[in-house]
């Protein structure tokens, strides 16, 4: 990222708030300002950041039972092995 200096004027109250946020979040004051600008931009754009996830799980190398066995795969060593789908249990009538 190519960063360039940008000067802003804050009153004492806003400076104190910025200093407090930076201390509590463990970020620089500049990063707090950048994050606020990005958040406002995202919010005003009307786009949902989760929309970018659509289709991200369409990789054929992913297991077909990932949604039901996610905990098993979270601790399984990578790469994730493809597991054949299990037949659904028969219901008693």
Phi and psi in degrees as a GROMACS rama.xvg file:
@    title "Ramachandran Plot"
@    xaxis  label "Phi"
@    yaxis  label "Psi"
@TYPE xy
-89.9958  105.116  UNK-2
-96.7235  139.56  UNK-3
-125.533  148.177  UNK-4
-65.6743  147.704  UNK-5
-146.343  126.074  UNK-6
-101.24  135.133  UNK-7
-131.361  158.053  UNK-8
-111.398  127.661  UNK-9
-123.11  144.188  UNK-10
-78.5474  173.472  UNK-11
-59.2503  -37.9161  UNK-12
-65.4483  -45.9795  UNK-13
-67.4266  -37.0899  UNK-14
-62.6568  -42.3422  UNK-15
-64.6535  -41.2003  UNK-16
-63.6451  -44.129  UNK-17
-62.5494  -44.2537  UNK-18
-61.8643  -42.7391  UNK-19
-64.7243  -45.4495  UNK-20
-60.3881  -44.7241  UNK-21
-60.9957  -42.6175  UNK-22
-65.8999  -44.4726  UNK-23
-68.9972  -34.6041  UNK-24
-92.5172  -10.1675  UNK-25
70.2848  30.9381  UNK-26
-119.725  161.587  UNK-27
-73.2903  158.672  UNK-28
-61.731  -36.6535  UNK-29
-63.0684  -40.5137  UNK-30
-67.5135  -34.7471  UNK-31
-61.4047  -44.8587  UNK-32
-64.3872  -44.3835  UNK-33
-60.6253  -42.8067  UNK-34
-63.9801  -39.0562  UNK-35
-64.9563  -40.9201  UNK-36
-63.4566  -44.1874  UNK-37
-63.3249  -42.8662  UNK-38
-63.5017  -44.9515  UNK-39
-62.4998  -42.1295  UNK-40
-61.0351  -42.8839  UNK-41
-64.7241  -45.6519  UNK-42
-63.7048  -42.1136  UNK-43
-80.0482  -16.6669  UNK-44
-74.4432  -20.7182  UNK-45
78.3019  8.26392  UNK-46
-100.057  144.57  UNK-47
-93.098  123.975  UNK-48
-61.0678  -22.2945  UNK-49
-73.3393  -17.3787  UNK-50
-61.3099  -27.672  UNK-51
-66.2978  -16.9411  UNK-52
-82.2681  -15.041  UNK-53
-60.4845  126.978  UNK-54
85.0076  -5.02054  UNK-55
-70.692  -14.4021  UNK-56
-105.729  18.4447  UNK-57
-85.7009  5.48683  UNK-58
-65.2562  121.624  UNK-59
-65.4176  -14.2327  UNK-60
-78.3911  -13.1588  UNK-61
-75.8452  148.402  UNK-62
-63.7151  146.403  UNK-63
-75.7862  -15.3893  UNK-64
-109.398  25.843  UNK-65
-60.6709  -36.8572  UNK-66
-68.1219  -28.7403  UNK-67
-96.6388  -23.6891  UNK-68
-116.601  28.8711  UNK-69
-55.7668  -36.5902  UNK-70
-64.9284  -38.448  UNK-71
-63.1943  -42.822  UNK-72
-73.4381  -25.2262  UNK-73
-65.7418  -29.5513  UNK-74
-104.329  -6.73515  UNK-75
-76.5723  138.084  UNK-76
-62.2117  144.315  UNK-77
-74.7549  154.165  UNK-78
-78.2283  155.776  UNK-79
-69.5848  132.368  UNK-80
-89.1833  144.007  UNK-81
-75.7719  131.399  UNK-82
-115.427  134.084  UNK-83
-65.494  145.889  UNK-84
-66.264  140.974  UNK-85
-88.3496  143.69  UNK-86
-66.8973  144.818  UNK-87
-70.9077  145.262  UNK-88
-65.5529  145.192  UNK-89
-78.0888  137.045  UNK-90
-87.6218  145.27  UNK-91
-81.8561  141.119  UNK-92
